[in-house]
Amino acid sequence: MSSSFPGELTGTRPRVPLAHLPTPIEPLPRLSARLGGPKLWAKRDDLTGLAGGGNKARKLEFLIAEALATGADTLVTCGAVQSNHARQTAAAAAKSGLRCTLVLRGREPHESQGNLLLDRLLGAEIVWAEDRLADERLGEVAEELRSRGRRPYVVPYGGSNPVGACGYVAAMQELLDQSAREGISFDRIVFPSSSGGTQAGLAVAARALGYPGTILGVSVDLGARALQEKLAPLASATANLLGLSGSFRPEDFAVEDAYIGAGYAVLGDLEREAIRTAAETEALLLDPVYTGRAFGGLLDLIRKGTFAPDERVLFWHTGGIPALFAYSEALAI
Ligand SMILES: Cc1ncc(COP(=O)(O)O)c(C=O)c1O
């Protein structure tokens, strides 16, 4: 089933309902009090559903609609062993009656935990990239499937092309509708940023709808300039796809790159403390790779006095919780 939503910025794009929307906005009063301000809220995209929640559910609503329109019978994508994107792509395939092949980085681990366990339960076929780059293998695997008579649809890394980014254009519109209905506005929105679809989509809708606040992406893996240079063309192409005028420059994006630590998916004290603090004060579960890092960055920025005590800050929880279960040793629990 594909539907469109008139009146929405993304109303011209085909969309398959896969996520539980709108996701709730929750105040975090105990944490705000412990920190002495600012006022904190969380937008709970960890509750989007689709086999464990997360931001990819929103992107996949638009990507799956395109896959079905092209007559695809198989989704193919790539990612890390604990990729949330791979897990939600496998879930979207299962729910849409499509097959799924995942190209995952590195070699097959001895145990299937966290997202990898779910990929397998969801019926995905897994190809290990071993010594090759997973995104390089992706094209070859799609070609192999084609040569066997299948009709693959390649979902890009992180679901971050203009079609996928529409998920976060719609998400920003959803947030602004909720804000208007509930009478709360947010001065800043903070979240993890990596392949860029989330931040690009938010920025496109923010500009189109006149959101006056700051949208701050906490980079998970790239230096600020490299991420900004990825975001600008993606946001411009997304705006273009939706018939919105104007283009984006790298400087249009607020990015904080001080929390990359020892690199992608390497859990450090920043993430450990953030995960414990959010769980102990608000029963808010964060993931070790994305939201743990971004929330750790947010806590650090708060301690450095970056925000005024009465500022209203929304932490956009982008999901990833299944990966927690693959990190019990690194969490030292
Ligand atoms: C839980 C989680 N948060 C944030 C992100 C980053 O979002 P984006 O790739 O759209 O920048 C990802 C991407 O994989 C993710 O899995």
The ligand as a Gaussian input file, in Angstrom:
#p B3LYP/6-31G(d) Opt

LIG

0 1
 C       20.608000       5.091000      15.781000
 C       21.127000       5.986000      14.718000
 N       21.180000       7.296000      14.961000
 C       21.657000       8.171000      14.051000
 C       22.118000       7.741000      12.833000
 C       22.662000       8.754000      11.893000
 O       21.679000       9.178000      10.991000
 P       22.110000       9.637000       9.540000
 O       22.831000       8.469000       8.951000
 O       20.842000       9.980000       8.869000
 O       23.024000      10.810000       9.675000
 C       22.072000       6.376000      12.523000
 C       22.592000       5.921000      11.221000
 O       22.854000       4.800000      10.972000
 C       21.564000       5.473000      13.486000
 O       21.509000       4.155000      13.257000

